[in-house]
Amino acid sequence: MLTWETFGRCVPELAGQVSADGYRPDLVLSVARGGLALGMGLGYALGVKACAMLNVEFYTGVDARLDEPVVLGPGPSPADLAGRRVLVADDVADTGRTLAAVRDLCAPHAAEVRVAVLYDKPGSVVRPDYSWRRTDRWIDFPWSSVEAVVTGSVPA
């Protein structure tokens, strides 16, 4: 299980990888919901003030998914991405299909798109440019392993 304390250490390490690689993103794009905390942390660590988010639904439960990732708008417009170096942030590259959808959505407009994740799994169809750890195990994140205060479906 990833703890908040460990998360506080892994974000600067991941930002260090990005910086050491010479990549200077103009925009950090967080994949909601799992990538929100990482995107915020990377934005601060890399000195990037332009941050955005894109809500993509794919997982519906533990190891349960839709047939295809579904982008739930709104997200950054093509004008927001135009000519920018974009760093996509998400918690895990599990199947990689969410990351592929986000990357493919951004690529025609952005100058360059790179991906940073906390965990990279061997079965992912997207090999992230930056990852904190590689694993084939299920990961419990501090933001998704607590019991919900409100139960039932809330409209998106």
PyRosetta script that sets phi, psi and omega in degrees:
from pyrosetta import init, pose_from_sequence

init()
pose = pose_from_sequence("MLTWETFGRCVPELAGQVSADGYRPDLVLSVARGGLALGMGLGYALGVKACAMLNVEFYTGVDARLDEPVVLGPGPSPADLAGRRVLVADDVADTGRTLAAVRDLCAPHAAEVRVAVLYDKPGSVVRPDYSWRRTDRWIDFPWSSVEAVVTGSVPA")
pose.set_psi(1, 134.4)
pose.set_omega(1, 173.8)
pose.set_phi(2, -82.8)
pose.set_psi(2, 129.4)
pose.set_omega(2, 178.4)
pose.set_phi(3, -100.6)
pose.set_psi(3, 165.7)
pose.set_omega(3, 176.3)
pose.set_phi(4, -61.8)
pose.set_psi(4, -37.2)
pose.set_omega(4, 179.4)
pose.set_phi(5, -63.1)
pose.set_psi(5, -45.1)
pose.set_omega(5, 178.0)
pose.set_phi(6, -65.8)
pose.set_psi(6, -39.2)
pose.set_omega(6, 176.9)
pose.set_phi(7, -57.1)
pose.set_psi(7, -39.8)
pose.set_omega(7, 178.4)
pose.set_phi(8, -62.7)
pose.set_psi(8, -23.6)
pose.set_omega(8, 176.7)
pose.set_phi(9, -92.0)
pose.set_psi(9, -32.8)
pose.set_omega(9, -174.7)
pose.set_phi(10, -76.1)
pose.set_psi(10, -29.6)
pose.set_omega(10, 179.7)
pose.set_phi(11, -61.0)
pose.set_psi(11, -49.6)
pose.set_omega(11, 177.5)
pose.set_phi(12, -63.4)
pose.set_psi(12, -32.6)
pose.set_omega(12, 177.3)
pose.set_phi(13, -65.6)
pose.set_psi(13, -43.2)
pose.set_omega(13, 179.1)
pose.set_phi(14, -66.8)
pose.set_psi(14, -42.4)
pose.set_omega(14, 176.3)
pose.set_phi(15, -61.5)
pose.set_psi(15, -35.7)
pose.set_omega(15, 177.1)
pose.set_phi(16, -62.3)
pose.set_psi(16, -37.0)
pose.set_omega(16, 176.3)
pose.set_phi(17, -62.5)
pose.set_psi(17, -45.7)
pose.set_omega(17, -179.2)
pose.set_phi(18, -61.7)
pose.set_psi(18, -47.6)
pose.set_omega(18, -178.8)
pose.set_phi(19, -64.2)
pose.set_psi(19, -45.3)
pose.set_omega(19, -179.5)
pose.set_phi(20, -62.8)
pose.set_psi(20, -27.4)
pose.set_omega(20, 178.8)
pose.set_phi(21, -78.1)
pose.set_psi(21, -9.3)
pose.set_omega(21, -179.6)
pose.set_phi(22, 82.3)
pose.set_psi(22, 7.4)
pose.set_omega(22, 179.7)
pose.set_phi(23, -82.1)
pose.set_psi(23, 128.2)
pose.set_omega(23, 179.8)
pose.set_phi(24, -121.2)
pose.set_psi(24, 89.4)
pose.set_omega(24, -178.2)
pose.set_phi(25, -67.1)
pose.set_psi(25, 146.7)
pose.set_omega(25, 173.2)
pose.set_phi(26, -91.5)
pose.set_psi(26, -22.2)
pose.set_omega(26, -174.9)
pose.set_phi(27, -145.7)
pose.set_psi(27, 133.2)
pose.set_omega(27, 171.1)
pose.set_phi(28, -103.2)
pose.set_psi(28, 121.7)
pose.set_omega(28, -179.0)
pose.set_phi(29, -110.1)
pose.set_psi(29, 108.9)
pose.set_omega(29, -179.3)
pose.set_phi(30, -86.1)
pose.set_psi(30, 136.7)
pose.set_omega(30, 174.2)
pose.set_phi(31, -90.7)
pose.set_psi(31, 116.0)
pose.set_omega(31, -177.8)
pose.set_phi(32, -84.9)
pose.set_psi(32, 139.5)
pose.set_omega(32, 13.2)
pose.set_phi(33, -102.6)
pose.set_psi(33, -29.6)
pose.set_omega(33, -172.3)
pose.set_phi(34, -61.0)
pose.set_psi(34, -26.5)
pose.set_omega(34, -177.2)
pose.set_phi(35, -93.3)
pose.set_psi(35, 0.9)
pose.set_omega(35, -175.9)
pose.set_phi(36, -62.8)
pose.set_psi(36, -49.1)
pose.set_omega(36, -178.5)
pose.set_phi(37, -64.2)
pose.set_psi(37, -41.8)
pose.set_omega(37, 179.5)
pose.set_phi(38, -64.3)
pose.set_psi(38, -44.0)
pose.set_omega(38, 179.5)
pose.set_phi(39, -60.0)
pose.set_psi(39, -43.0)
pose.set_omega(39, 177.6)
pose.set_phi(40, -61.6)
pose.set_psi(40, -48.3)
pose.set_omega(40, -178.9)
pose.set_phi(41, -61.8)
pose.set_psi(41, -43.1)
pose.set_omega(41, 178.9)
pose.set_phi(42, -67.0)
pose.set_psi(42, -37.3)
pose.set_omega(42, 177.4)
pose.set_phi(43, -57.3)
pose.set_psi(43, -48.0)
pose.set_omega(43, 178.4)
pose.set_phi(44, -66.1)
pose.set_psi(44, -47.6)
pose.set_omega(44, -175.5)
pose.set_phi(45, -64.4)
pose.set_psi(45, -31.9)
pose.set_omega(45, -178.3)
pose.set_phi(46, -97.8)
pose.set_psi(46, 0.2)
pose.set_omega(46, 179.6)
pose.set_phi(47, 68.6)
pose.set_psi(47, 30.7)
pose.set_omega(47, -179.9)
pose.set_phi(48, -101.7)
pose.set_psi(48, 114.7)
pose.set_omega(48, -179.3)
pose.set_phi(49, -86.7)
pose.set_psi(49, -23.5)
pose.set_omega(49, 179.6)
pose.set_phi(50, -81.3)
pose.set_psi(50, 105.9)
pose.set_omega(50, 179.6)
pose.set_phi(51, -126.7)
pose.set_psi(51, 143.4)
pose.set_omega(51, 179.0)
pose.set_phi(52, -142.4)
pose.set_psi(52, 171.1)
pose.set_omega(52, 176.8)
pose.set_phi(53, -140.5)
pose.set_psi(53, 152.8)
pose.set_omega(53, 177.7)
pose.set_phi(54, -132.7)
pose.set_psi(54, 123.3)
pose.set_omega(54, -178.4)
pose.set_phi(55, -89.9)
pose.set_psi(55, 120.1)
pose.set_omega(55, 179.7)
pose.set_phi(56, -125.5)
pose.set_psi(56, 126.4)
pose.set_omega(56, 178.0)
pose.set_phi(57, -101.5)
pose.set_psi(57, 128.4)
pose.set_omega(57, 176.2)
pose.set_phi(58, -142.8)
pose.set_psi(58, -52.0)
pose.set_omega(58, 178.4)
pose.set_phi(59, -81.0)
pose.set_psi(59, 135.0)
pose.set_omega(59, 177.8)
pose.set_phi(60, -113.8)
pose.set_psi(60, -3.6)
pose.set_omega(60, 179.7)
pose.set_phi(61, 176.6)
pose.set_psi(61, -173.1)
pose.set_omega(61, 179.1)
pose.set_phi(62, -63.7)
pose.set_psi(62, 114.2)
pose.set_omega(62, 179.9)
pose.set_phi(63, 57.2)
pose.set_psi(63, 26.8)
pose.set_omega(63, 176.4)
pose.set_phi(64, -121.4)
pose.set_psi(64, 129.7)
pose.set_omega(64, -175.1)
pose.set_phi(65, -137.2)
pose.set_psi(65, 164.1)
pose.set_omega(65, 169.8)
pose.set_phi(66, -74.0)
pose.set_psi(66, 171.0)
pose.set_omega(66, 177.1)
pose.set_phi(67, -65.6)
pose.set_psi(67, -38.2)
pose.set_omega(67, -179.5)
pose.set_phi(68, -140.5)
pose.set_psi(68, 150.3)
pose.set_omega(68, 173.9)
pose.set_phi(69, -62.9)
pose.set_psi(69, 141.8)
pose.set_omega(69, -180.0)
pose.set_phi(70, -118.8)
pose.set_psi(70, 121.7)
pose.set_omega(70, 176.9)
pose.set_phi(71, -80.1)
pose.set_psi(71, 122.3)
pose.set_omega(71, 178.5)
pose.set_phi(72, -103.0)
pose.set_psi(72, 110.1)
pose.set_omega(72, -174.9)
pose.set_phi(73, -67.1)
pose.set_psi(73, 177.5)
pose.set_omega(73, -10.3)
pose.set_phi(74, -86.1)
pose.set_psi(74, 158.4)
pose.set_omega(74, 175.4)
pose.set_phi(75, -129.9)
pose.set_psi(75, -168.7)
pose.set_omega(75, 178.1)
pose.set_phi(76, -64.3)
pose.set_psi(76, 142.6)
pose.set_omega(76, 179.1)
pose.set_phi(77, -79.9)
pose.set_psi(77, 163.8)
pose.set_omega(77, 174.8)
pose.set_phi(78, -54.8)
pose.set_psi(78, -35.1)
pose.set_omega(78, 178.5)
pose.set_phi(79, -66.2)
pose.set_psi(79, -33.7)
pose.set_omega(79, 178.0)
pose.set_phi(80, -66.8)
pose.set_psi(80, -28.3)
pose.set_omega(80, -176.7)
pose.set_phi(81, -94.6)
pose.set_psi(81, -19.2)
pose.set_omega(81, -170.8)
pose.set_phi(82, -53.5)
pose.set_psi(82, 119.5)
pose.set_omega(82, 175.1)
pose.set_phi(83, 71.4)
pose.set_psi(83, 6.8)
pose.set_omega(83, -176.2)
pose.set_phi(84, -96.0)
pose.set_psi(84, 151.9)
pose.set_omega(84, 170.6)
pose.set_phi(85, -89.0)
pose.set_psi(85, 115.9)
pose.set_omega(85, -173.1)
pose.set_phi(86, -108.6)
pose.set_psi(86, 131.3)
pose.set_omega(86, 172.9)
pose.set_phi(87, -108.7)
pose.set_psi(87, 113.0)
pose.set_omega(87, 177.9)
pose.set_phi(88, -85.8)
pose.set_psi(88, 128.4)
pose.set_omega(88, -178.2)
pose.set_phi(89, -116.6)
pose.set_psi(89, 128.3)
pose.set_omega(89, 175.1)
pose.set_phi(90, -145.5)
pose.set_psi(90, 163.6)
pose.set_omega(90, -176.7)
pose.set_phi(91, -73.5)
pose.set_psi(91, -38.7)
pose.set_omega(91, -175.3)
pose.set_phi(92, -149.6)
pose.set_psi(92, 141.6)
pose.set_omega(92, 169.1)
pose.set_phi(93, -98.8)
pose.set_psi(93, 88.3)
pose.set_omega(93, -177.1)
pose.set_phi(94, -87.1)
pose.set_psi(94, -81.0)
pose.set_omega(94, 172.0)
pose.set_phi(95, -80.8)
pose.set_psi(95, -26.6)
pose.set_omega(95, -177.2)
pose.set_phi(96, 84.4)
pose.set_psi(96, -4.2)
pose.set_omega(96, -175.5)
pose.set_phi(97, -69.0)
pose.set_psi(97, -34.7)
pose.set_omega(97, 175.1)
pose.set_phi(98, -64.0)
pose.set_psi(98, -47.1)
pose.set_omega(98, -179.7)
pose.set_phi(99, -62.6)
pose.set_psi(99, -38.5)
pose.set_omega(99, 177.7)
pose.set_phi(100, -62.5)
pose.set_psi(100, -42.0)
pose.set_omega(100, 179.7)
pose.set_phi(101, -63.7)
pose.set_psi(101, -43.2)
pose.set_omega(101, -179.8)
pose.set_phi(102, -67.7)
pose.set_psi(102, -46.2)
pose.set_omega(102, 178.9)
pose.set_phi(103, -59.1)
pose.set_psi(103, -45.2)
pose.set_omega(103, -179.4)
pose.set_phi(104, -66.4)
pose.set_psi(104, -30.3)
pose.set_omega(104, 177.2)
pose.set_phi(105, -70.2)
pose.set_psi(105, -37.5)
pose.set_omega(105, -176.6)
pose.set_phi(106, -83.6)
pose.set_psi(106, -36.6)
pose.set_omega(106, -169.2)
pose.set_phi(107, -52.8)
pose.set_psi(107, -40.5)
pose.set_omega(107, -178.2)
pose.set_phi(108, -66.7)
pose.set_psi(108, -17.4)
pose.set_omega(108, -174.3)
pose.set_phi(109, -109.4)
pose.set_psi(109, -35.3)
pose.set_omega(109, -174.3)
pose.set_phi(110, -81.4)
pose.set_psi(110, 155.8)
pose.set_omega(110, 174.9)
pose.set_phi(111, -69.2)
pose.set_psi(111, -38.7)
pose.set_omega(111, 179.6)
pose.set_phi(112, -158.9)
pose.set_psi(112, 144.5)
pose.set_omega(112, 178.1)
pose.set_phi(113, -127.3)
pose.set_psi(113, 125.3)
pose.set_omega(113, 173.8)
pose.set_phi(114, -125.8)
pose.set_psi(114, 159.3)
pose.set_omega(114, -173.4)
pose.set_phi(115, -122.0)
pose.set_psi(115, 133.7)
pose.set_omega(115, 174.6)
pose.set_phi(116, -125.0)
pose.set_psi(116, 131.6)
pose.set_omega(116, 178.7)
pose.set_phi(117, -135.6)
pose.set_psi(117, 158.5)
pose.set_omega(117, 173.3)
pose.set_phi(118, -72.0)
pose.set_psi(118, -49.0)
pose.set_omega(118, -177.7)
pose.set_phi(119, -124.5)
pose.set_psi(119, 137.5)
pose.set_omega(119, 177.7)
pose.set_phi(120, -116.2)
pose.set_psi(120, 129.9)
pose.set_omega(120, 179.1)
pose.set_phi(121, -107.6)
pose.set_psi(121, 146.7)
pose.set_omega(121, -175.1)
pose.set_phi(122, -59.8)
pose.set_psi(122, -27.3)
pose.set_omega(122, -177.9)
pose.set_phi(123, -85.4)
pose.set_psi(123, 2.2)
pose.set_omega(123, -177.2)
pose.set_phi(124, -67.4)
pose.set_psi(124, 137.1)
pose.set_omega(124, 176.2)
pose.set_phi(125, -77.5)
pose.set_psi(125, -12.7)
pose.set_omega(125, 175.8)
pose.set_phi(126, -114.8)
pose.set_psi(126, 124.0)
pose.set_omega(126, 174.0)
pose.set_phi(127, -90.6)
pose.set_psi(127, 108.0)
pose.set_omega(127, -178.3)
pose.set_phi(128, -60.5)
pose.set_psi(128, 149.1)
pose.set_omega(128, 176.6)
pose.set_phi(129, -69.9)
pose.set_psi(129, -31.6)
pose.set_omega(129, -177.7)
pose.set_phi(130, -138.8)
pose.set_psi(130, 131.9)
pose.set_omega(130, 174.2)
pose.set_phi(131, -145.5)
pose.set_psi(131, 146.2)
pose.set_omega(131, -179.3)
pose.set_phi(132, -78.0)
pose.set_psi(132, -43.0)
pose.set_omega(132, 179.8)
pose.set_phi(133, -145.1)
pose.set_psi(133, 156.0)
pose.set_omega(133, 174.9)
pose.set_phi(134, -114.6)
pose.set_psi(134, 134.3)
pose.set_omega(134, -178.8)
pose.set_phi(135, -153.0)
pose.set_psi(135, 160.6)
pose.set_omega(135, 172.2)
pose.set_phi(136, -114.4)
pose.set_psi(136, 8.2)
pose.set_omega(136, -178.0)
pose.set_phi(137, -94.9)
pose.set_psi(137, 161.1)
pose.set_omega(137, 173.0)
pose.set_phi(138, -71.2)
pose.set_psi(138, 139.4)
pose.set_omega(138, -178.2)
pose.set_phi(139, -112.7)
pose.set_psi(139, 131.1)
pose.set_omega(139, 171.9)
pose.set_phi(140, -96.8)
pose.set_psi(140, 119.6)
pose.set_omega(140, 179.4)
pose.set_phi(141, -96.8)
pose.set_psi(141, 149.3)
pose.set_omega(141, -178.4)
pose.set_phi(142, -63.2)
pose.set_psi(142, -26.3)
pose.set_omega(142, -178.4)
pose.set_phi(143, -85.0)
pose.set_psi(143, -14.1)
pose.set_omega(143, -178.4)
pose.set_phi(144, -120.9)
pose.set_psi(144, 2.5)
pose.set_omega(144, -178.0)
pose.set_phi(145, -104.0)
pose.set_psi(145, 5.3)
pose.set_omega(145, 175.4)
pose.set_phi(146, -94.0)
pose.set_psi(146, 152.7)
pose.set_omega(146, 179.5)
pose.set_phi(147, -70.6)
pose.set_psi(147, 141.0)
pose.set_omega(147, -180.0)
pose.set_phi(148, -66.3)
pose.set_psi(148, 139.5)
pose.set_omega(148, 175.8)
pose.set_phi(149, -76.3)
pose.set_psi(149, -39.0)
pose.set_omega(149, 178.4)
pose.set_phi(150, -111.3)
pose.set_psi(150, 131.7)
pose.set_omega(150, 178.2)
pose.set_phi(151, -107.6)
pose.set_psi(151, 162.0)
pose.set_omega(151, -177.8)
pose.set_phi(152, 96.3)
pose.set_psi(152, 174.3)
pose.set_omega(152, -176.6)
pose.set_phi(153, -87.4)
pose.set_psi(153, 131.8)
pose.set_omega(153, 175.3)
pose.set_phi(154, -108.7)
pose.set_psi(154, 131.0)
pose.set_omega(154, -178.3)
pose.set_phi(155, -57.3)
pose.set_psi(155, 142.2)
pose.set_omega(155, 179.7)
pose.set_phi(156, -72.6)
pose.dump_pdb("model.pdb")
